[in-house]
Amino acid sequence: MFCELKTVYSEMEAQILMTHLNEENIDCIIDKDDAGGMHPHLQATTGVKILVKKEDLEKAKKIINTKNSEKLGSWICKKCNELHQGQFSVCWNCGEERS
């Protein structure tokens, strides 16, 4: 059974948090009511919910709180020298992972 971990107000933010949870082997899903993408503005009013298994809820809360409190600095890709914001772990320009 899945239960609500957090409500955010954009699918992109939800995807970022899901990535962090998946890195820790926590299964999660997004629940949003934007009419199948036809009305994305509804995400800002009704929110996008991140759901996790009930047994993973406490671990997931700790991960989210840790990620929210980290001050991630910007980084430069070693392969192509592109500057990135700290929350990104892969270079958008060449696909190289942050090291």
Contacts in CASP RR format, 6 or more apart in sequence:
PFRMAT RR
TARGET T0000
AUTHOR 0000-0000-0000
METHOD contacts of the structure
MODEL  1
MFCELKTVYSEMEAQILMTHLNEENIDCIIDKDDAGGMHPHLQATTGVKI
LVKKEDLEKAKKIINTKNSEKLGSWICKKCNELHQGQFSVCWNCGEERS
1 53 0 8 1.000
1 54 0 8 1.000
2 29 0 8 1.000
2 51 0 8 1.000
2 52 0 8 1.000
2 53 0 8 1.000
2 54 0 8 1.000
3 51 0 8 1.000
3 52 0 8 1.000
3 53 0 8 1.000
3 54 0 8 1.000
3 57 0 8 1.000
4 31 0 8 1.000
4 49 0 8 1.000
4 50 0 8 1.000
4 51 0 8 1.000
5 28 0 8 1.000
5 49 0 8 1.000
5 50 0 8 1.000
5 51 0 8 1.000
5 52 0 8 1.000
5 57 0 8 1.000
5 60 0 8 1.000
5 61 0 8 1.000
5 64 0 8 1.000
6 17 0 8 1.000
6 49 0 8 1.000
6 50 0 8 1.000
6 64 0 8 1.000
7 47 0 8 1.000
7 48 0 8 1.000
7 49 0 8 1.000
7 50 0 8 1.000
8 14 0 8 1.000
8 17 0 8 1.000
8 47 0 8 1.000
8 48 0 8 1.000
8 50 0 8 1.000
9 43 0 8 1.000
9 44 0 8 1.000
9 47 0 8 1.000
9 48 0 8 1.000
10 43 0 8 1.000
10 44 0 8 1.000
10 48 0 8 1.000
11 30 0 8 1.000
11 32 0 8 1.000
11 34 0 8 1.000
11 40 0 8 1.000
11 43 0 8 1.000
11 48 0 8 1.000
13 48 0 8 1.000
14 30 0 8 1.000
14 32 0 8 1.000
14 48 0 8 1.000
14 49 0 8 1.000
14 50 0 8 1.000
15 30 0 8 1.000
16 87 0 8 1.000
17 50 0 8 1.000
17 64 0 8 1.000
17 67 0 8 1.000
18 28 0 8 1.000
18 30 0 8 1.000
18 50 0 8 1.000
20 63 0 8 1.000
20 64 0 8 1.000
20 67 0 8 1.000
21 28 0 8 1.000
21 50 0 8 1.000
21 52 0 8 1.000
21 60 0 8 1.000
21 63 0 8 1.000
21 64 0 8 1.000
22 28 0 8 1.000
24 59 0 8 1.000
24 63 0 8 1.000
26 52 0 8 1.000
26 53 0 8 1.000
26 56 0 8 1.000
26 59 0 8 1.000
26 60 0 8 1.000
26 63 0 8 1.000
27 52 0 8 1.000
27 53 0 8 1.000
27 56 0 8 1.000
28 50 0 8 1.000
28 51 0 8 1.000
28 52 0 8 1.000
28 60 0 8 1.000
29 50 0 8 1.000
29 51 0 8 1.000
30 48 0 8 1.000
30 49 0 8 1.000
30 50 0 8 1.000
30 51 0 8 1.000
31 48 0 8 1.000
31 49 0 8 1.000
31 50 0 8 1.000
31 51 0 8 1.000
32 42 0 8 1.000
32 43 0 8 1.000
32 46 0 8 1.000
32 47 0 8 1.000
32 48 0 8 1.000
32 49 0 8 1.000
33 42 0 8 1.000
33 46 0 8 1.000
34 40 0 8 1.000
34 41 0 8 1.000
34 42 0 8 1.000
34 43 0 8 1.000
34 46 0 8 1.000
35 42 0 8 1.000
52 60 0 8 1.000
72 85 0 8 1.000
72 86 0 8 1.000
72 87 0 8 1.000
73 85 0 8 1.000
73 86 0 8 1.000
74 83 0 8 1.000
74 84 0 8 1.000
74 85 0 8 1.000
74 86 0 8 1.000
75 83 0 8 1.000
75 84 0 8 1.000
75 86 0 8 1.000
75 98 0 8 1.000
76 82 0 8 1.000
76 83 0 8 1.000
76 84 0 8 1.000
77 84 0 8 1.000
77 91 0 8 1.000
77 93 0 8 1.000
77 94 0 8 1.000
77 96 0 8 1.000
77 98 0 8 1.000
78 96 0 8 1.000
78 99 0 8 1.000
79 91 0 8 1.000
79 94 0 8 1.000
79 95 0 8 1.000
79 96 0 8 1.000
80 91 0 8 1.000
80 93 0 8 1.000
80 94 0 8 1.000
80 96 0 8 1.000
82 91 0 8 1.000
82 92 0 8 1.000
82 93 0 8 1.000
82 94 0 8 1.000
84 91 0 8 1.000
84 92 0 8 1.000
84 98 0 8 1.000
88 98 0 8 1.000
89 97 0 8 1.000
89 98 0 8 1.000
90 96 0 8 1.000
90 97 0 8 1.000
90 98 0 8 1.000
91 97 0 8 1.000
91 98 0 8 1.000
END
